[in-house]
């Protein structure tokens, strides 16, 4: 898990686009937005925050022509809160969360570049803007890796 994200970040010859997905009004579901808003852009790292409407950004994402696309979102891995994993999109189960209109696996097929899902296990997705401590700590660890 960590090695995959680290090795991806160390590939400075590849332009990476991190896309923050989630509903900031549903607690931990907003973690993708939290992460994307705090990424420091560089020549090899770009960011885009789409919240719950990634389908409206397909053309924009393809026009940015990154070498690698990383969709950052909360994912129910059935693990402890704050667990995270970087997965190739084709390895993600084809499901739709109630905050998405289309599954990440299906939407990944609309992009021209390899797509990864950086998923973080939520603790709660109830109404509210507070992110749980475990999920926020994980997000800050992910940001340390991305912003190194």
C-alpha positions as CSV (number, residue, x, y, z in Angstrom):
1,X,0.0,0.0,0.0
2,X,2.5,2.7,1.1
3,X,5.1,1.4,-1.2
4,X,2.7,1.7,-4.2
5,X,1.9,5.3,-3.4
6,X,5.6,6.1,-2.7
7,X,6.8,4.5,-5.9
8,X,4.1,6.3,-7.9
9,X,5.2,9.7,-6.4
10,X,8.8,8.9,-7.1
11,X,8.1,8.6,-10.8
12,X,8.9,12.2,-11.5
13,X,9.0,11.6,-15.3
14,X,5.2,10.9,-15.2
15,X,2.6,13.6,-14.8
16,X,0.1,12.6,-12.2
17,X,-3.3,14.1,-11.7
18,X,-5.0,13.6,-8.3
19,X,-8.8,14.1,-8.5
20,X,-10.6,14.7,-5.2
21,X,-14.0,13.1,-5.1
22,X,-16.6,13.1,-2.3
23,X,-19.4,14.9,-0.5
24,X,-18.0,17.3,2.1
25,X,-21.4,17.4,3.8
26,X,-21.2,13.7,4.7
27,X,-18.3,13.5,7.1
28,X,-15.6,11.1,6.0
29,X,-17.0,11.0,2.5
30,X,-15.3,14.3,1.9
31,X,-11.8,12.9,2.4
32,X,-11.0,13.0,-1.3
33,X,-11.8,16.7,-1.4
34,X,-9.8,17.3,1.8
35,X,-6.7,15.6,0.3
36,X,-6.9,17.2,-3.1
37,X,-7.3,20.7,-1.6
38,X,-4.0,20.2,0.3
39,X,-1.9,18.8,-2.4
40,X,1.1,21.0,-3.5
41,X,1.3,21.1,-7.2
42,X,4.6,20.6,-9.0
43,X,5.8,19.8,-12.5
44,X,4.8,16.1,-12.0
45,X,1.8,16.5,-9.7
46,X,-1.5,18.3,-10.5
47,X,-4.8,18.3,-8.6
48,X,-8.4,18.8,-9.4
49,X,-11.3,18.8,-7.0
50,X,-14.6,17.6,-8.4
51,X,-16.6,16.7,-5.3
52,X,-19.6,14.5,-6.3
53,X,-19.7,15.3,-10.0
54,X,-16.7,13.6,-11.6
55,X,-18.8,12.8,-14.7
56,X,-18.9,16.6,-15.4
57,X,-15.1,16.7,-15.6
58,X,-14.3,13.8,-18.0
59,X,-13.5,16.2,-20.9
60,X,-11.4,18.4,-18.7
61,X,-9.4,15.5,-17.2
62,X,-8.7,14.0,-20.6
63,X,-7.6,17.5,-21.9
64,X,-5.1,17.8,-19.1
65,X,-3.4,14.7,-20.5
66,X,-1.8,13.3,-17.3
67,X,0.2,10.1,-17.7
68,X,-1.5,8.7,-14.6
69,X,-4.9,9.6,-13.1
70,X,-5.5,9.0,-9.4
71,X,-9.1,9.2,-8.1
72,X,-9.1,10.0,-4.4
73,X,-12.2,8.9,-2.6
74,X,-13.6,7.1,0.5
75,X,-14.1,3.4,-0.2
76,X,-15.7,0.8,1.9
77,X,-13.0,-1.8,2.2
78,X,-14.6,-3.3,5.4
79,X,-11.4,-2.5,7.3
80,X,-10.6,-0.2,10.2
81,X,-11.3,3.5,9.7
82,X,-8.4,5.2,8.0
83,X,-7.1,2.1,6.2
84,X,-6.1,3.1,2.6
85,X,-5.1,1.4,-0.5
86,X,-4.0,2.4,-4.0
87,X,-5.6,0.1,-6.6
88,X,-5.7,-0.1,-10.3
89,X,-9.3,0.9,-11.3
90,X,-9.9,-2.5,-13.0
91,X,-9.4,-4.2,-9.6
92,X,-12.1,-2.2,-7.8
93,X,-15.4,-3.9,-7.4
94,X,-18.1,-2.4,-9.6
95,X,-20.4,-0.7,-7.1
96,X,-21.9,2.7,-6.8
97,X,-21.9,4.5,-3.4
98,X,-25.0,6.6,-2.7
99,X,-22.9,9.8,-3.2
100,X,-21.9,8.8,-6.8
101,X,-24.0,8.6,-9.8
102,X,-21.7,6.2,-11.5
103,X,-19.1,3.7,-10.1
104,X,-15.5,4.6,-10.2
105,X,-14.7,1.4,-12.1
106,X,-17.1,2.3,-14.9
107,X,-16.1,5.9,-15.1
108,X,-12.4,5.0,-15.3
109,X,-13.1,3.5,-18.7
110,X,-13.9,7.0,-20.1
111,X,-10.3,8.2,-19.5
112,X,-7.4,7.9,-21.9
113,X,-4.8,7.2,-19.3
114,X,-4.2,4.5,-16.6
115,X,-6.5,5.1,-13.7
116,X,-5.9,4.3,-10.0
117,X,-8.2,4.6,-7.0
118,X,-6.7,5.9,-3.8
119,X,-9.4,4.8,-1.4
120,X,-9.6,5.6,2.3
121,X,-11.9,3.6,4.6
122,X,-14.4,6.0,6.2
123,X,-15.5,5.7,9.9
124,X,-18.8,7.5,9.3
125,X,-20.6,9.0,6.3
126,X,-23.4,10.7,8.3
127,X,-24.5,14.3,7.6
128,X,-21.9,16.7,8.9
129,X,-18.7,18.4,7.9
130,X,-16.4,16.9,10.5
131,X,-13.9,14.2,9.3
132,X,-13.2,11.6,11.9
133,X,-9.7,11.7,13.6
134,X,-8.5,8.3,12.2
135,X,-9.5,9.3,8.6
136,X,-7.9,12.8,8.9
137,X,-4.7,11.3,10.3
138,X,-4.5,8.9,7.3
139,X,-5.2,11.8,4.9
140,X,-2.4,13.8,6.5
141,X,0.0,10.8,6.1
142,X,-1.0,10.5,2.5
143,X,-0.4,14.2,2.0
144,X,3.1,13.8,3.5
145,X,3.9,11.2,0.9
146,X,2.4,13.2,-2.0
147,X,3.9,16.5,-1.0
148,X,7.4,15.2,-0.1
